[in-house]
C-alpha cells in the first residue's frame, strides 16, 4: 500500500468522501496517509518558506519514523511517454534512479520550493521500519543492520532501519540543518527519556510531530501496571509515577488516556518555551459528519514562525475537511451557507475577545496580543483572521496606534509592528 496520496502543491485535500449515506471504515494506513499529506503540504511547505525568509538556512529535513509499508518502496514503472529527459551533460542512455513512491510528494514539494525567490532544499528521510525492531526483523526480508553501519542519504532516501538504530547516525549527519521529525514515542519498543532528549537538545530548529495511537498508549500503561521494567520506563518518560493513580476501570478509559497525554506533555514542556499543542485528529466518517479518531498529534517547537505555520495549517485543514464532507450532497449549498454563517459568528466573537483582552491586559504590541489570542484558540483561526481583526479595531477607533513611522496618505494599510504602540480606548 502506498501511504502517500497524490498531492497538489497548493493545499492538501482530505481523503475522498464515502458513498452517500454510508460510513467509511477508517484504517490506520488511511489515517497515516491523510496525516502525512496534511503535514507536508500545509505545514512543512509554509515552514520551509519561513526558513527561507530568514536567509540563514538553505536546507531542511523531513524525518519520518512512523513506519512504512515495504510495498511503498518499490521502484515504480515509468511509462515511455512520461520518461524524464536526460539532464544536460548526461548521455542519453544513462540510467536514472526512479524516486520511490513514498518520497515522491517530498520531491515534488522540494522542486516547488527550489523555484521560489528564497529557496530552501527539502530532503526526505524515511525509516522503513519506523520505531519497531520486531517489524524490521519480520517484515523487511533482511537481517537488521548494525547501527554503526547505517548510511544516511543526505540528499534524501529510505533508510532500512528503525529509529532507535538509525537515530545516532542520522542526528549527527543532519546536525547543522533544521528538521521536522515524525515519531511514535509509544511504539515498539517505547522510546526512552534519553531517546527524546537527543531531540530536545538540538540547537538548530527542531519541530516535533509525535503521533500517539490511543490504543497503543493504553497498552503501554496497562503493561506498566504489570511489569516493573515497563513501569520504570514509563515513569522515566513521564518523569512522574502519577500514572499509577489513574483509574483502570473500562468505562473511564477515555479519561485515562487524557490524563496520560497530559502527563506526557507536562514532561516535555520544560524543554520548550511555547506551549506544546495537543491536536486531536479529525476524519470524515460519512457525508456531512466529521469525527475525531483515536489518535493525537503532539506538536512542539521553539520557533514562533513554526507555531504560526502549524496554527494556520491546522485551521485550513479543518475547514477544508468540513467543506469536503458536504461535497456531492443534495443539500451541499445549504451546508456551505451554514458553515459560512458559523465562521462569521466566530469572527465576531474573536473581535470582541481581542478587544476585551487588549483593554484588560493593556497589551501595547500587536504581535504580543496576536500570539496570546492564537495560543488560547490554537487552530481555530488563521493568522490572516487575527490581522483582519486589528485592522477592524483600528478602523472602528476602538484602539489607536502610535506609529514609529507615521503612515503616508495613500499608502496601503499596514499592521502595527513591534515598534508601534497600541492605545486602547
GIQUI-V115881 format. One line per field, one symbol per residue. phi: phi as a letter, one per 20 degrees, with the letter a starting at -180 (. if undefined). psi: psi as a letter, one per 30 degrees, with the letter a starting at -180 (. if undefined). burial: 1 if it has 9 or more other C-alpha atoms within 8 Angstrom, else 0. A space follows every 50 residues. Layout:
phi = ???
psi = ???
burial = ???
This chain:
phi = .efdefcdeeafdffgfffgndfdfeefffffffffffffeeefffffff ffffmdddbbdddddencffffefffedggfdfffffgndffefedeffg gfefffffffffffeefcfcedcdcdefelddfffffedemcfgffgfdf edffeorddeaefffeggfffffdgedfbdddcdfdfdeffegfffffef efeegcddcdeceffffffffffffdcffffffffffeladfffeffdfg fdffffffffffffffffgfecfegfeedfedbfeagmcdcfdfccdedc bddfffffffgffffffffffffffefnefegffffffffffffffffff gfffffffffelfedfgfffffffffcfnecegfffffffgffffelebd ceefcffegnffgcffdfeddedee
psi = kjfklkllgekkkllkklkkfkkkjjleeeeeeeeeeeeeeeeeeeeeee eeffgekflkkjjjhfkkkffffkklkjlefgkkkklkfkkegkkkkkkk effeeeeeeeeeefflfikkkkkkjkjegbgjeeeeeeffflkklkefgk kjjfgkakkilleeefeeeeeeegegklkkkjljfgajlkkleeeeeeee fkflkjkkjjkjkeeeeeeeeeeffekeeeeeeeeeefhlgffffkkgke fgeeeeeeeeeeeeeeeefffkekkkkjjkkklkelkgjklklhkkkkkk lgkeeeeeeeeeeeeeeeeeeeeeffkflegeeeeeeeeeeeeeeeeeee eeeeeeeeeefhkfkeeeeeeeeeffhkgekleeeeefeeeeeeeggfkl kjkejkkkkflkklkkafgkkkjk.
burial = 01110010100101001100001000000111110111111111111111 11000011111111111111011000000000000000000000000001 11111111110111000011111111111111101110010000000001 00000011111110110011000100111111111110001100110000 01001111111111011101101110000111111111000010000000 01100110110011111110010001000111111110110000111111 11000111111111111101111111000001001100000000001001 10011011100111111111001100011011101110111011000111 1010000000000001000111110
